[in-house]
Amino acid sequence: MTEHMTDRNRWIALYVLCAGMLMIVLDITVVNVALPSIQNDLGFSGSSLAWVVNAYLIAFGGLLLLAGRFGDILGRKSVFMAGLGVFTVASFLCGVSQSQGLLVAARFIQGVGGAMTSAVILGMIVTMFPEPRERAKAIGVYGFVASAGGTIGLLVGGVLTQSINWHWIFFVNVPIAIVTAVLAVRLIERDKGIGFGGGADIPGAVLITSSLMLGVYTIVKPAAEDGWGSGQALGLGAASVALLVAFVVREARAGNPLIPLRIFRSRNMSGANLVQALTVAGMFAMFFMGSLYLQRVLGYDALQIGLAFLPATLIMGVLSFRFAEPLIMRFGARRTLIPGLALIAVGLALFTQAPVDGSYVRHVLPVMIVLGFGIGVCFPALMTLAMSGATQEDAGLASGLVNTTAQVGGALGLAVLATLSATRSDSLINGGASTASALTSGYHLAFLIAAGLVVAAIAVAVTILQPEKRAVEQVAAEAEPAGREPAAKPHEREPVPG
């Protein structure tokens, strides 16, 4: 893909891909701000309103891995463009919705398009930027978009909902998607997929998609509403795990597996995804609980909440665009990642000190600054490590896997921590504590557990992850006997310190 692209066009193409990713990430959080307006306008009940979010998450989380693999098989540009088209049409349908049924159905379709679009982007970036220094810089840009898009969504959602109406949080996607599609057609060269070879692994596709969709549904519905100990949550969770086990058995025996299990032999691939799942689980809870603390305890409105998170977003942007690449090239991705994780853990621990009558400058702004530095350093390094363990032909699968662990880890962490926080708050209220005090105590518990999850991520990073140069050499050694082209030959890469 990179042979015929000029250097200028490659960087413009990167920004086009990131614009598509930003649109997808924004859509996950921008809707949360508009939920009260949507409820009032379309008459949703409290329980049915959750499906405006859940319908999207089930399709998005359930299809990411499958979409990433289809990018490898059919060509990543083809899957990206198709997903962009589906997402655009679904966004328009969401915007014109005047009934509950149409909005929920359109949100599900939007999740399908979002999965197709975002699952292949990281794989396309890795292919376009084979040279290590450029790749580190490009992944820094992608890391900012992927990690900061959620906080930008809070701000955009607040502005659009308060200044116009909730329909425009969906309509705004349409022109952005059209411009992105036009530029992508012109700037991104079409890649040839590896093909289905011995035929499509239809049983494998059905098993993995069913497992992930059922798992995400279990997290966002019965587990979040009734608790993890409820009969429905346990039953559906067990069914999801059983489908996943059946999928692994199928892939181990299939002549042409949909997802080759060899990809998990890479320590960096498996370790980086585990680190990401733990870290994102803590971060999702922080953004969600932090928003509730600002709203329900300090009395902030939607726009003020978005502005409150803005310092973290700005710091992430500066680090990702300007400093991620030199840090990774100077110290190596592994040595850059661990201090970033430590800063995230410190930021979460600081949030446990925010009181009922807290002030933004004293109790919230320091948290945002520390988290901004931590996330800005951490995620570009994490993406680099995750993709260092993938061959060229598995780049789409690796990209989809990175996105899948982020979404499933985030949803799982949010469901667990939200439940524990609510249980703590309810217990204190029943014991006679004030509502504000009880809520704050519940949020503190969630922040503390989130910090513990990130500490566990640090332990995984220290014990499992390898310097990326060693991971690339391992991939090359394993790929050559099987006749596969490695992601990048060791002599083509600059030495990177471990």
SULJO-V317197 format. One record per backbone hydrogen bond with DSSP energy under -1.0 kcal/mol. NH is the residue of the N-H (numbers start at 1). CO is the residue of the C=O. Records with the same first field share a line. If there is no record, write none. Layout:
# SULJO-V317197
NH=CO  CO
This chain:
# SULJO-V317197
10=6
11=7
12=8
13=9
14=10
15=11
16=12
17=13
18=14
19=15
20=16
21=17
22=18
23=19
24=20
25=21
26=22
27=23
30=26
38=34
39=35
40=36
41=37
42=38
43=39
49=45
51=48
52=49
54=50
55=51
57=53
58=54
59=55
60=56
61=57
62=58
63=59
67=63
68=64
69=65
70=66
71=67
72=68
73=69
74=70
75=71
79=75
80=76
81=77
82=78
83=79
84=80
85=81
86=82
87=83
88=84
89=85
90=86
91=87
92=88
93=89
94=90
95=91
96=92
103=99
104=100
105=101
106=102
107=103
108=104
109=105
110=106
111=107
112=108
113=109
114=110
115=111
116=112
117=113
118=114
119=115
124=120
125=121
126=122
127=123
128=124
129=125
135=131
136=132
137=133
138=134
139=135
140=136
141=137
142=138
143=139
144=140
145=141
146=142
147=143
148=144
149=145
152=148
153=149
154=150
155=151
156=152
157=153
158=154
159=155
160=156
161=157
162=158
163=159
164=160
168=165
169=166
170=167
171=167
172=168
173=170
174=171
176=172
177=173
178=174
179=175
180=176
181=177
182=178
183=179
184=180
185=181
186=182
187=183
188=184
194=72
195=73
199=196
202=200
205=201
206=202
207=203
208=204
209=205
210=206
211=207
212=208
213=209
214=210
215=211
216=212
217=213
218=214
219=215
220=216
221=217
223=218
225=221
226=222
227=223
230=227
234=230
235=231
236=232
237=233
238=234
239=235
240=236
241=237
242=238
243=239
244=240
245=241
246=242
247=243
248=244
249=245
250=246
251=247
252=248
253=249
254=250
263=260
264=261
265=262
270=266
271=267
272=268
273=269
274=270
275=271
276=272
277=273
278=274
279=275
280=276
281=277
282=278
283=279
284=280
285=281
286=282
287=283
288=284
289=285
290=286
291=287
292=288
293=289
294=290
295=291
296=292
297=293
298=293
300=294
305=301
306=302
307=303
308=304
309=305
313=309
314=310
315=311
316=312
317=313
318=314
319=315
320=316
321=317
322=318
323=319
324=319
327=323
328=324
329=325
330=326
331=327
332=328
336=332
337=333
338=334
340=336
341=337
342=338
343=339
344=340
345=341
346=342
347=343
348=344
349=345
350=346
351=347
352=349
353=350
354=351
358=355
363=359
364=360
365=360
368=364
369=365
370=366
371=367
372=368
373=369
374=370
375=371
376=372
377=373
378=374
379=375
382=378
383=379
384=380
385=381
386=382
387=383
388=384
390=387
395=392
398=394
399=395
400=396
401=397
402=398
403=399
404=400
405=401
406=402
407=403
408=404
409=405
410=406
411=407
412=408
413=409
414=410
415=411
416=412
417=413
418=414
419=415
420=416
421=417
422=418
423=419
424=420
425=421
426=422
427=423
428=424
429=425
430=426
431=427
432=429
433=428
438=434
439=435
440=436
441=437
442=438
443=439
444=440
445=441
446=442
447=443
448=444
449=445
450=446
451=447
452=448
453=449
454=450
455=451
456=452
457=453
458=454
459=455
460=456
461=457
462=458
463=459
464=460
471=467
472=468
473=469
474=470
475=471
476=472
477=473
478=474
479=475
480=476
483=480
484=479
492=489
493=490
